[in-house]
Amino acid sequence: MQLIGIDLGTSFLKGAVLDLDPPGIGHIRRVPFPDPIPGLPPLWNEYDPGQIVAATRQLLDELVPDKGYGDGAKDMLASFGEKYKQYTYFSAAYALAVETLQRGVIEIRISTEADEETRREMRSAAVSAFNPRKLVRPETVEDFLPVGIDEEVSPPSAVVCTTGRCVPVNTPDELSKAMGSLSGSGKGADGNEKSA
C-alpha cells in the first residue's frame, strides 16, 4: 500500500510517496510555492489560491504521473461543496478554494503604458472592487486583446480576464461592469445588479 504525503510551505510545496509494505519513502518532489500577489501595500502578503492549487496539482502529477491524482485532488476539493459551512475555522479558505476551482480567477491587468493618472484611477477601482477571486497586476495588455483589433487604436487602460475571455476597459466604471459580467455577480454589462 502507498500513501502520498504533502507539505504546503511558503517556500516550497513538498511531497513524497510513502510505501507501507515494505516501509520506506519512494519518490520525493518539491515545487516552488507561488509568488505573493505583486503591487500590494507594504507588509501585505497575499497569494492567489488558483496558483496554489495549480502548483499542488503539478506536485501530484510529478509524484505519480499518469495516475490522475491531480484531477483527483481537484475533484476532492470540489466535493467539499457546502461542507465548509460546518466548520468555523478555515471555512472561508475552503469556500474560496472551491469557488476558485469552479469559476476561475478574475485577473485585472492594468496597462503599464497608460498615463500615471489613468493607472492610479484604474488601480484604485480594481483594488476597491470586491471579488475574493481577483488578481490585480500591472502588465502589457496588448497580448490579451482579441485578434483583429485595429493597430491604430490606442490600447485600453486595462483588461479584465477570466478563463477564455478578456474584456478591454478604459474607465473605472467599465472595469466594474466587466468584473460583474465576468464574475457572475455585481453589475452586469447593462449596469444592473446581478446575483451569483
Secondary structure, 3 states (H helix, E strand, C coil): CEEEEEEECCCEEEEEEEEECCEEEEEEEEEECCCCCCCCCCCCCCCCHHHHHHHHHHHHHHHCCCCCHHHHHHHHHHHCHHHHHHCCCCHHHHHHHHHHHHHCCEEEEEECCCCHHHHHHHHHHHHHCCCCCEEEEEECCHHHCCCCCCCCCCCCCEEEEECCEEEEECCHHHHHHHHHHHHCCEECCCCCEECC
